[in-house]
Amino acid sequence: MKRSRVVLLIIVVVELVLIGMRYQKNGGFSAPVKSRVNKLELGNRTAVRQMETDLDTHSKDDWVNLGQIYTTFALMPEAEYCFKRATSLGSLTLEQQFKYGICLSRRGEMEKAIQMVLPVANSNNELAVHANQQIGFNLLRLNRRAEAEKYLRKAGADPISELSLARILIREDRVSEAIRVLDGLITRNPNSMRAHQMRSWAYEVPGDTYDEYEARVSYDHSMHTSGMIIIYPLSRDWDVDAVASMGSAKHMLASSVALQKGEFEKAVNEGARALEMIDPLWRPGYAEAMIDAHLANDEPVKALAYLSKWLIHDGESTRLWELAGDAFLAMDDEGKAEAAWLRGTRIRASKTFQANAEICHKLVQLYQTQGSQEKVTIYHAWHQYESGKLQWRDNNIREAIVSFTKASDVLVQEEQVWFYLAESQRALNDRASARESYEKCLVLNKHHGRAIVGLALVN
């Protein structure tokens, strides 16, 4: 061997020894764990760093728990490392295997994830249903629909699995089977908007099951149901629970509990700590909670300060103007309260949110104190209309008709009042009344597209 090679080999060996000595000096396998949590908000970062500090490197459970937290915050390389360390310390329980499988799935290692979760799916453990579901989802991501169907069927009468299964069957041109699955799902979840919507799609597929009438019926049901089945597996619930137990979410939860107990000062203080932990980020839900706490604590000026920030960050909303009116009323400024609430009536809230109805109700109360009977009558009618929309969305059709009818007695020039009354009447197969209401809507707006379609259907 040449002398230069011998010297180079000696240098390499010395460097390896020095690296090994430095590794042992820093604790070796027992060294403190450090991850990339600096990208997290302050509260969560602090909580995760504390978990890393308290980690017992000889505890399998500690490694799994830390791995699950890393998985929640999408620190996937760190999460997989933790699960590998846990595996090196002994056999994982079925629940721990399931959590490891979730980690691998989110890393995109589908095949490994399936093999890790398979023993759980084949067991009698309470997680077996969720394991079968997760395997089905992983197989869908691998575009192996036939195998995915098998595992989704094993998940049983689970709404998330049934929706996914129905989608597979529709894509495989097995529409009649998909309709049977959806019919069973709707029997157990009659207020599921997504199930009615997918049933409508199924009947629109060309073939033996094509049925324009049934497609329309299901579409109509989807328009007045509000139940949401979101395709989030069990692991998402674990994520929510983990986040809620640490950092800003923990303090905001404490603020909400204090507010419910009437401990208003504590509610304000806990909410302020939560906002400090997300700075400089912004969350309208946190701001809303702080506004409620300040209003309850008789601090309307501070509530308005948060409302100003909310308006700057997220723009107008019905809920924002409702709370602004509450704050102005607490300051005995009825004029500004009225202006805020009137502004809120011009903005639509989401379909299940009650802010529009609440604003109308508060305007009724305000005008009653002022003795403005005409305005009381008008906004009471608007309150009936908004309440009817909420009942309509929740599939309470008969109650909706009562509310819309009361509203139509006063708001005779409002096309939307007649339209929703007609839709409700048609939903109960009262064709004559629906026809009359559609026609009144079209007199006010001859280009109202949905009213034109509805009238054609009842005719």
C-alpha positions in Angstrom: 0.0 0.0 0.0 1.3 3.4 -0.9 2.3 5.7 1.9 -0.3 8.4 0.9 -3.1 5.8 1.2 -1.9 4.8 4.6 -1.9 8.4 5.8 -5.4 8.9 4.3 -6.7 5.8 6.0 -5.3 6.9 9.4 -7.0 10.3 9.0 -10.4 8.7 8.2 -10.1 6.4 11.2 -9.2 9.3 13.5 -12.1 11.4 12.2 -14.5 8.5 12.8 -13.2 8.0 16.4 -13.6 11.8 17.1 -17.2 11.7 15.7 -18.0 8.7 17.9 -16.5 10.4 21.0 -18.4 13.6 20.3 -21.6 11.6 19.9 -21.1 9.8 23.2 -20.2 13.0 24.9 -23.6 14.5 23.8 -25.5 11.5 25.2 -25.5 9.0 22.3 -28.9 7.4 21.9 -30.0 9.1 25.2 -29.2 12.6 23.8 -32.0 15.2 24.0 -34.3 15.2 20.9 -34.4 18.4 18.9 -36.9 18.8 16.0 -37.9 21.6 13.6 -40.7 22.9 15.8 -39.4 26.4 15.3 -41.9 26.6 12.4 -44.8 26.1 14.9 -46.6 29.0 16.7 -45.1 29.9 20.1 -47.5 28.0 22.4 -47.2 24.7 20.5 -43.5 25.1 20.0 -43.0 25.5 23.8 -45.2 22.5 24.6 -43.4 20.2 22.1 -40.0 21.4 23.3 -41.0 20.4 26.8 -42.1 17.0 25.6 -38.6 16.6 24.0 -36.9 17.6 27.2 -39.0 15.2 29.4 -38.6 12.3 26.9 -37.3 9.1 28.5 -35.3 7.6 25.7 -35.7 4.1 27.1 -39.5 4.3 27.1 -41.3 2.9 24.1 -44.5 4.7 25.1 -42.7 8.1 25.2 -41.3 7.6 21.7 -44.7 6.7 20.4 -46.4 9.7 22.1 -43.7 12.1 20.7 -44.0 10.5 17.3 -47.8 11.0 17.3 -47.3 14.7 18.2 -44.8 15.2 15.4 -47.3 13.5 13.0 -50.0 15.9 14.1 -47.8 18.9 13.2 -46.5 17.3 10.0 -42.9 16.9 11.2 -42.9 13.6 9.3 -39.2 12.6 9.3 -39.0 13.2 13.0 -42.2 11.3 13.5 -40.9 8.2 11.6 -37.7 8.3 13.5 -39.6 8.2 16.9 -41.6 5.2 15.8 -38.5 3.4 14.6 -36.8 4.1 18.0 -40.0 2.8 19.8 -39.8 -0.4 17.6 -36.2 -1.0 18.6 -37.3 -1.0 22.3 -39.8 -3.8 21.9 -43.0 -4.9 20.1 -45.6 -2.2 19.6 -49.2 -2.7 20.8 -52.0 -2.7 18.2 -52.8 0.9 18.9 -49.2 1.9 18.5 -48.9 0.0 15.3 -52.0 1.9 14.0 -50.4 5.2 14.9 -47.2 4.2 13.2 -49.2 3.3 10.1 -50.8 6.7 10.1 -47.4 8.3 10.2 -46.2 6.2 7.2 -49.4 7.0 5.3 -48.9 10.7 5.7 -45.3 10.3 4.6 -46.6 8.8 1.4 -45.2 5.3 2.1 -48.5 3.5 1.3 -47.3 0.0 1.1 -45.4 0.1 4.4 -48.4 1.8 6.0 -50.7 -1.0 4.8 -48.4 -3.7 6.2 -48.1 -1.9 9.5 -51.9 -1.5 9.9 -52.9 -4.9 8.6 -52.5 -6.7 11.9 -54.8 -4.2 13.5 -57.4 -4.6 10.8 -57.4 -8.4 11.2 -57.7 -8.2 15.0 -60.7 -8.0 17.3 -59.4 -4.6 18.6 -61.8 -1.7 18.7 -59.5 0.0 16.2 -60.1 -2.7 13.6 -62.9 -0.8 11.8 -60.7 2.3 11.6 -57.7 0.2 10.4 -59.8 -1.3 7.6 -60.9 2.2 6.7 -57.4 3.5 6.6 -56.2 0.6 4.5 -59.0 1.3 2.1 -58.0 5.0 1.8 -54.3 4.0 1.2 -55.3 1.6 -1.5 -57.4 4.3 -3.2 -54.3 6.6 -3.2 -52.5 3.7 -5.0 -55.4 3.5 -7.4 -56.2 -0.1 -6.4 -59.9 0.4 -6.2 -61.0 -3.3 -6.2 -58.8 -3.9 -3.1 -59.9 -0.7 -1.5 -63.6 -1.7 -1.9 -62.9 -4.9 0.1 -61.4 -3.1 3.1 -64.0 -0.3 3.0 -66.8 -2.9 3.2 -65.0 -4.4 6.2 -65.4 -1.1 7.9 -69.1 -1.7 8.1 -71.9 0.9 8.5 -69.5 3.8 8.9 -70.6 7.0 7.0 -67.1 8.0 5.9 -66.4 4.5 4.5 -69.8 4.2 2.8 -69.4 7.5 1.0 -66.0 6.5 -0.2 -67.4 3.0 -1.2 -70.3 4.6 -3.1 -67.9 6.8 -5.0 -65.8 3.7 -6.0 -68.9 1.9 -7.2 -70.1 4.8 -9.3 -66.7 5.1 -11.0 -66.7 1.3 -11.6 -70.1 1.6 -13.3 -71.8 -0.4 -10.6 -74.3 2.4 -10.0 -77.2 0.2 -8.6 -74.9 -1.1 -5.9 -73.8 2.5 -5.1 -77.5 3.5 -4.8 -78.1 0.7 -2.3 -75.2 1.8 -0.2 -76.3 5.4 -0.3 -80.0 4.5 0.5 -78.7 2.6 3.6 -76.6 5.6 4.6 -79.5 8.0 4.1 -81.8 5.8 6.2 -79.4 6.2 9.1 -78.4 9.8 8.3 -81.4 11.4 6.7 -79.9 14.9 7.1 -76.7 14.1 5.2 -76.2 16.7 2.4 -73.3 14.8 0.8 -75.2 11.5 0.7 -78.2 13.0 -1.0 -75.9 14.9 -3.4 -74.0 11.7 -4.3 -77.3 9.8 -4.8 -78.4 12.5 -7.3 -75.1 12.0 -9.2 -75.6 8.2 -9.2 -79.0 8.6 -10.9 -77.6 10.9 -13.5 -75.1 8.3 -14.7 -76.2 7.1 -18.2 -77.3 3.5 -18.1 -80.0 1.2 -16.6 -80.3 3.2 -13.4 -80.6 6.6 -15.1 -83.6 8.3 -13.6 -84.1 12.0 -14.0 -86.9 12.2 -11.5 -84.9 10.4 -8.7 -81.9 12.6 -9.5 -84.0 15.7 -9.0 -85.6 14.4 -5.8 -82.1 13.7 -4.3 -80.8 17.1 -5.5 -83.8 18.8 -3.8 -83.1 17.0 -0.6 -79.4 18.0 -0.7 -80.6 21.7 -1.0 -82.5 21.5 2.3 -80.3 19.3 4.5 -77.3 20.5 6.4 -75.7 17.4 8.0 -72.0 17.2 7.1 -70.2 13.9 6.8 -66.5 15.0 6.4 -64.1 12.3 5.2 -61.8 12.7 8.2 -60.6 9.4 9.7 -60.0 8.8 13.4 -56.5 10.1 13.2 -57.8 13.6 12.5 -59.8 13.5 15.7 -56.5 12.6 17.5 -54.9 15.6 15.8 -57.7 17.9 17.0 -57.4 16.5 20.6 -53.7 16.9 20.6 -53.7 20.5 19.5 -56.6 21.4 21.9 -54.5 20.1 24.8 -51.5 22.5 24.3 -50.5 26.0 23.5 -53.0 28.7 22.6 -55.9 26.3 22.1 -55.6 25.1 25.7 -55.9 28.7 27.0 -58.7 29.5 24.7 -60.6 26.5 25.9 -60.0 27.6 29.5 -61.3 31.0 28.5 -64.5 29.5 27.1 -65.1 27.4 30.2 -64.5 30.5 32.4 -67.0 32.5 30.3 -69.7 29.8 30.8 -69.1 29.8 34.5 -69.5 33.6 34.7 -65.8 34.1 35.6 -65.5 37.0 33.1 -62.1 38.4 34.2 -60.5 34.9 34.0 -62.0 34.5 30.6 -60.4 37.7 29.4 -57.0 36.8 30.9 -56.9 33.3 29.4 -58.0 34.6 26.0 -55.3 37.2 26.1 -52.7 34.5 26.8 -54.0 32.5 23.9 -53.6 35.5 21.5 -50.1 36.1 22.8 -49.2 32.6 21.8 -50.3 32.9 18.2 -48.8 36.4 17.6 -48.3 37.6 14.9 -50.8 35.2 13.4 -54.6 36.0 13.4 -57.6 33.8 14.1 -61.1 35.3 13.8 -62.5 32.5 16.1 -60.1 33.6 18.9 -61.0 37.3 18.3 -64.7 36.4 18.5 -64.2 34.6 21.8 -62.3 37.7 23.2 -65.1 40.0 22.1 -67.7 37.8 23.9 -65.5 37.9 27.0 -65.0 41.6 27.0 -68.7 42.2 26.4 -69.6 39.9 29.3 -67.0 41.7 31.4 -68.6 45.1 30.6 -65.7 46.3 28.5 -67.4 47.3 25.1 -64.5 49.6 24.1 -62.0 46.8 24.2 -64.5 44.6 22.4 -64.6 47.2 19.6 -60.8 47.2 19.4 -60.9 43.5 18.5 -63.7 44.1 16.1 -61.6 46.7 14.3 -58.8 44.2 13.9 -61.3 41.5 12.8 -62.6 43.8 10.1 -59.1 44.7 8.9 -58.0 41.0 8.7 -61.1 39.3 7.4 -63.5 41.9 6.1 -67.2 42.2 6.9 -69.4 39.4 8.2 -72.9 39.2 9.7 -71.5 38.0 13.0 -69.0 40.9 13.1 -71.8 43.5 12.7 -74.0 41.7 15.2 -71.2 41.9 17.9 -70.5 45.5 16.9 -74.1 46.4 17.5 -74.0 44.7 20.9 -70.9 46.7 21.8 -72.5 50.0 20.8 -75.7 49.2 22.7 -73.6 48.4 25.8 -72.2 52.0 25.4 -75.8 53.3 25.2 -75.3 54.5 21.6 -78.5 53.2 20.0 -77.9 55.0 16.8 -74.6 53.2 16.1 -76.0 49.9 17.3 -78.9 50.2 14.8 -76.5 51.2 12.0 -74.3 48.2 12.7 -77.2 45.8 12.8 -78.7 47.2 9.6 -75.3 46.8 7.9 -75.3 43.2 9.0 -78.7 42.5 7.4 -77.0 43.3 4.0 -74.5 40.5 4.4 -75.3 36.8 4.2 -74.0 34.4 6.9 -73.3 30.8 6.1 -76.4 28.6 5.7 -76.4 27.1 9.2 -75.3 30.2 11.1 -78.0 32.1 13.0 -76.4 35.6 12.8 -78.9 36.9 10.2 -81.9 35.8 12.3 -80.3 37.2 15.5 -79.7 40.6 14.0 -83.3 40.9 12.9 -84.4 39.8 16.4 -82.2 42.5 18.0 -83.6 45.1 15.7 -87.1 44.1 16.7 -86.2 44.6 20.3 -84.5 47.9 19.6 -87.5 49.3 17.7 -89.9 48.1 20.4 -88.1 50.2 23.0 -88.3 53.1 20.6 -92.0 52.6 19.9 -91.4 52.2 16.1 -94.2 49.7 15.4 -93.9 49.8 11.7 -90.2 48.8 11.8 -91.1 46.2 14.5 -93.5 44.6 12.0 -91.0 44.7 9.1 -88.1 43.2 11.0 -90.2 40.7 12.8 -91.2 39.4 9.3 -87.5 39.4 8.3 -86.8 37.4 11.4 -89.5 34.9 10.4 -87.8 34.6 6.9 -84.4 34.1 8.3 -85.7 31.5 10.9 -87.5 29.8 8.1 -84.2 29.5 6.1 -82.5 27.8 9.1 -85.4 25.4 9.4 -85.4 24.7 5.7 -81.7 23.9 5.8 -82.2 21.5 8.7 -85.0 19.7 6.8 -87.7 20.9 9.1 -90.0 21.7 6.2 -93.3 22.1 7.9 -91.9 24.6 10.4 -90.2 26.4 7.6 -93.5 26.8 5.7 -95.1 28.4 8.9 -92.2 30.9 9.1 -92.2 31.7 5.4 -96.0 32.2 5.3 -95.8 34.7 8.2 -93.0 36.5 6.4 -94.9 36.6 3.1 -97.9 38.3 4.8 -95.7 41.4 5.4 -92.8 41.1 2.8 -95.1 40.8 -0.2 -92.6 42.5 -2.5 -89.6 40.2 -1.6 -89.1 37.6 -4.3 -86.9 35.3 -2.1 -89.6 35.0 0.5 -92.0 33.7 -2.1 -89.3 31.5 -3.7 -88.4 29.7 -0.4 -92.1 29.3 0.5 -92.7 27.7 -2.9 -89.7 25.4 -2.5 -91.0 24.3 0.9 -94.5 23.7 -0.5 -93.1 21.7 -3.4 -91.0 19.6 -0.9 -94.3 18.5 0.7 -95.9 17.9 -2.7 -98.4 20.8 -2.3 -98.2 21.6 -6.0 -101.1 24.0 -6.2 -99.7 26.2 -3.4 -96.2 25.9 -4.7 -97.3 27.0 -8.2 -99.0 30.1 -6.8 -95.9 31.0 -4.8 -93.5 30.5 -7.7 -95.7 32.7 -9.9 -95.7 35.5 -7.3 -91.9 35.2 -7.2 -91.7 35.5 -11.0 -94.0 38.5 -11.1 -91.4 40.3 -8.9 -88.4 38.9 -10.9 -89.2 37.1 -14.2 -85.6 36.1 -14.6 -85.4 34.1 -11.3 -83.8 30.9 -12.6 -84.5 28.5 -9.8 -88.1 29.7 -9.6 -88.5 29.1 -13.4 -87.2 25.5 -12.9 -89.4 25.0 -9.8 -92.5 26.2 -11.6 -91.8 23.8 -14.6 -91.4 20.9 -12.1 -94.8 21.5 -10.4 -96.5 22.0 -13.8 
